Amino acid sequence: MKKLTLLALLFFSIQIFISCSEEKLNLNFIEKPSIIDSSQKTFTSIKINSKHNSNNLIEYGICWSLKSEPTINDFTFIEDKSKKNYITKIEGLLVNTTYYFRSFIKTQKEIIYSEEKAYATLPFKDTTWKMLTIYPKNNYKINSEVTFYENNTTKFEEITDNGVRLYKTYGTWSLNGNTLTYIFNGNKPELNKCTYIYTGTLDEMTLRGTYKHVYLSPGTWNAVKL
């Protein structure tokens, strides 16, 4: 009977030892993180889906660069390390630009990076926008649709609240980083009396800025991608 009791105690002790050892191993489990995909892209932002299964981390995040193999010495976004699955929104990017991304975990001993993924922000060319132009003198507003073609020309169409297209004219556009310059030539560009110069900044799927005209006070405008 004593032998059976001793054997039972020995077996129980071994089980506790194994259980504690497994728990210790799990607490220090480290695995290479991964980027799964990109769930959303705009002109200036990208959402990155990523995950890790590691424990006892110091830090978890996403790093990115215009060059391959980004590190924490490039741009970084630090996440809550206690989670396992992430949707990280990277903002302030340049329009129509390819970026390289890696997720990373930082432990007491090292930094471990995921495999690299490359994603690009949306291109601006051949897009159509719903634009609102506001005249400051009487707060008069004009709704329009503007298309920015690949060859840097534009088409402007004024639209009533009922959807009637009243007026059409053409112009040119250029981008410097995320800053748009749009020259609205009017219906008599040779006289230089109807020319508007719009400048604005891209922010995700919107544009916002100011305009100037040779005979009018400067005003504001905004637009949403259709």
N, C-alpha and C positions, 0 to 999 in steps of 0.2 A: 504493500500500500504506500509506504514511504517512497519507494522507487517511482511509483506512478505519479505521486505528488511532485517529486523533484523533477521528473520529466515534464510534467505539465507546466511547472514554474519556468523551467529552462526554455520550453517552447514559447511560453508567453513573453519571456524576456527577449528572445530572438525576434519575435514579431514586433515588439515595441521598438527594438533597435532598428529593424528594417524600415518601419514606418517613419521613425524620426529621421533616418538617413534619406529616405525618399522626400520627406518634407523639406529637408535642408537642401537637397538637390533641386527641388522645384523652386524654392525661394531664390536660388541663384541661377535659374535657367536663363540662358542667353541664346537668342536665335537672330539670324540676319533679318532685318526689317524688309518690307516690300512696298512698292508703289503699285497699286492695282490698275488704276486708269485715271482719266480726267473726266469728270461728270459735267462740267460746264465751262465754256470759253466765251469771253466777250472781247471787245477791242483792247481792254486794258487789264483784264484779270483772267485767272485760270483757277478752277477748283481741282484739287488733287485728292484722290481717294488713296489712303495708305493704311497699313496695319503693322503691328508687331506683337509677338507672343512672349516677350522677355520679361523677366522680373528683376527687382533690385537695381533699377536704372537710376542714373543721375539726371539724365535729360533725354527727351525725344523731340524730333522736329523734322522739318523739311529744309533743304538747302537748294539753291538754284543759281544759275549763271548763264551768260550768253555763250560760254565755252563748255566743252564736254568735261565730265567728271567734276562737278561742283563739290566744294567742301564747306565746312563751317566757317571758313575764312571768307567765303563769298556771302551772298544774301541768305539769311536764315529766318525761319519762323518757328518758334518754340511752342510745342503743344503741352497739354496736360499729360504727363507721363503715366498716370494711373489708368488711362483708357487703353484700349487695344485697337480700336478702329477709328479712323479719322477722316473728316472731310475738311481740308484746309484751303481756305480762299487766299490766293496770292494776288495782291493788288498792286497798282502803280506800275504795271508793265507797259512796254511800248507796243503800239499797234502793229499788226502784221509782222511779228518777230518771233523767232523760234528760241525757246529757252530749254535748258537741260536741268532736270530735277533728280534729286536723290533724297530718300528719307534716311535718317540716321539715329542710332542709339549711342549714348555715351555712358560707359560704365566706369568703375574705379580704375580699370586697367587700360581701356582702349575706346576708340570710336569706330563703330561698325556701320558701313553704308550699305544701302540697298542697291540693286541694279539700277542703272540709269534709264530714265524715260525722257523723251523729247516731245514737247507740245508747243504749238504756236497760237498766238492771239489771232483774232479775226482780221482779215484784210479789209481795208476801207473802200477800195475801188469797187465800182458797180454796185453801190448801195443806194437805197432810197430812204429819205427821211421826212417825217412830218415836222414842219418848221413853224414856229410862231415868232413873228417880228413885232416888237412893241415900240411905238412912237411915244417918246416921253412927254411931248407937249400936251397932248390930250388923251394919253393912254390908249390911243387907237391901235388895234391889233389886226394883223394880217396872217391868216392861215395859208400854208402852202405845202407843196411837196417838191422836194429837190432831189434830183438824182446826180450822183457824182460818178462819172464814167471813167473807165480805165485809162483813156487817153487824156485825162485831166480837164475835160470839158464838163459842163453842167447843163441841166435843164431845170428851170424853175416854173412851177405852175401855181398861180394863186387859186385858192379853193374857198368857196363860200361854206357857211355852216351846213347848208343843204347838200354839199358835195358837188356843186356846179363849178366847173373850171372856167375861170374868167380870163386869165391872162397868162401868157407863156413867154419866157425869154431865156437867154442862154448866158453862159459865163465860163469861168475857169476856176480850178482849185489846186491847192498844193498843201502838203503836210510837212511840218518840221517837228519831228518827234510826234507828240500827241496834239500839237497845235495846228489847227486848220486855218488857212486863209482862203476865203471864197469871194471871188469878184463877180458881182452881179452886174452885167453890162447894161441892163435896161433895153428899151425898144429903140433907142437912138444912141448907140455907143459912140458914134463918130462925133457927137456933140459934147460928150463927157458930162451930160447933165443928169443922167439917170443912173449913174454908176454908184453902187453900194459896195463897200469893202467890209466883209464880215470876217471877224477873227473869233476863234473859239477853241475850247479844249475838250478833247474826248475824255469821257469818264464812263467806262463800261459800255452801255448801249445808248448813251446820251451825249449831246453836244450843248455847250452853253458859252455865251460870250457877248461881245459888243459889236456894233457896226458904226460906220461913219459914212457921211454923204457930203458932197461939196456944198450943198445948199441947206442941209438940215442939221439939227442938233444930233449928236450921237445918241444911239439907243441900244437896247438890249435884245437878245434873241435866244431861243433855245430850240432844241430839236430832239426827236426820239426816233430811233431806227425802226423802220417798218419791216 
